């Protein structure tokens, strides 16, 4: 009899160690701190994402309704929020 059949997630809320199972194999790992500063491209992408998120929050009810109608006609995105965010991101990339 196994004491613990499966374990997943962090051991403690402040822990840097975690347990997971991938493809039937259990393993543990350590979440390391990334000391490398973000590149200019990463900073620019984060700014575009923040701007797209702000644009979604400022949509009018008419714009949301238009997005809902377009969302119903597509099959790529699983959530309306994700669809709207992707559309707003595309506008910023133009």
DAKA-V547928 format. One record per residue. N is the residue number from 1. RES is the residue in one letter. SS is DSSP state (H for helix, E for strand, C for the rest). Layout:
n = <N,N>
res = <RES,RES>
ss = <SS,SS>
This chain:
n = <1,2,3,4,5,6,7,8,9,10,11,12,13,14,15,16,17,18,19,20,21,22,23,24,25,26,27,28,29,30,31,32,33,34,35,36,37,38,39,40,41,42,43,44,45,46,47,48,49,50,51,52,53,54,55,56,57,58,59,60,61,62,63,64,65,66,67,68,69,70,71,72,73,74,75,76,77,78,79,80,81,82,83,84,85,86,87,88,89,90,91,92,93,94>
res = <X,X,X,X,X,X,X,X,X,X,X,X,X,X,X,X,X,X,X,X,X,X,X,X,X,X,X,X,X,X,X,X,X,X,X,X,X,X,X,X,X,X,X,X,X,X,X,X,X,X,X,X,X,X,X,X,X,X,X,X,X,X,X,X,X,X,X,X,X,X,X,X,X,X,X,X,X,X,X,X,X,X,X,X,X,X,X,X,X,X,X,X,X,X>
ss = <C,C,C,C,C,C,C,C,E,E,C,C,C,C,C,C,E,E,E,E,E,E,C,C,E,E,E,E,E,E,C,C,C,C,C,C,C,C,C,H,H,H,H,H,H,H,H,H,H,H,H,H,H,H,H,H,H,C,C,C,H,H,H,H,H,H,H,H,H,H,H,H,H,C,C,C,C,C,C,H,H,H,H,H,H,H,H,H,H,H,H,H,H,C>
